[in-house]
Amino acid sequence: MSELKEEQLGEIMGGNTTVSGPIINAVVNVIKVIKDAGYSLGSGIRRISEDKLCPLE
């Protein structure tokens, strides 16, 4: 190993401070599930309020 000069010490970076790909993918998937649930809930509310439900018989 070589010795570092005082100016080079400020340029040392370490650790992992970035968000990794799998974490981003998991967050995106959670957002998609919440969005789809919102669409389904909104569609159900609209169909109930407009009395356009399919008969169960």
Secondary structure per residue as TSV (DSSP state, phi and psi in degrees):
chain	resnum	aa	ss	phi	psi
A	1	M	-	360.0	144.6
A	2	S	-	-102.3	156.1
A	3	E	-	-77.1	145.8
A	4	L	-	-98.8	145.1
A	5	K	-	-81.3	164.2
A	6	E	H	-58.2	-37.5
A	7	E	H	-67.6	-32.7
A	8	Q	H	-76.1	-22.2
A	9	L	H	-65.3	-31.4
A	10	G	T	-72.0	-16.2
A	11	E	T	-92.6	-1.8
A	12	I	-	-72.7	128.2
A	13	M	-	-124.2	141.0
A	14	G	-	-149.5	164.0
A	15	G	S	83.6	171.3
A	16	N	-	-117.0	98.5
A	17	T	-	-100.9	-0.9
A	18	T	S	-90.5	156.0
A	19	V	-	-84.8	132.2
A	20	S	-	-83.0	164.4
A	21	G	H	-58.0	-47.2
A	22	P	H	-61.3	-33.2
A	23	I	H	-68.6	-42.9
A	24	I	H	-62.1	-42.4
A	25	N	H	-62.3	-41.5
A	26	A	H	-65.2	-41.7
A	27	V	H	-64.3	-42.6
A	28	V	H	-63.1	-41.0
A	29	N	H	-64.7	-39.2
A	30	V	H	-63.6	-42.6
A	31	I	H	-62.6	-40.1
A	32	K	H	-63.3	-41.1
A	33	V	H	-64.6	-43.8
A	34	I	H	-64.3	-40.2
A	35	K	H	-64.1	-45.6
A	36	D	H	-63.5	-38.6
A	37	A	H	-64.7	-37.8
A	38	G	H	-64.8	-42.1
A	39	Y	H	-62.1	-43.5
A	40	S	H	-65.1	-44.1
A	41	L	H	-64.4	-43.6
A	42	G	H	-63.8	-40.0
A	43	S	H	-65.0	-40.7
A	44	G	H	-64.2	-43.0
A	45	I	H	-63.3	-42.6
A	46	R	H	-63.8	-43.1
A	47	R	H	-66.5	-37.1
A	48	I	H	-67.2	-44.3
A	49	S	H	-69.1	-29.0
A	50	E	T	-93.0	3.2
A	51	D	T	54.3	47.5
A	52	K	-	-117.6	46.5
A	53	L	-	-87.4	147.6
A	54	C	-	-75.3	138.8
A	55	P	-	-69.3	145.9
A	56	L	-	-87.2	-8.8
A	57	E	-	-88.2	360.0
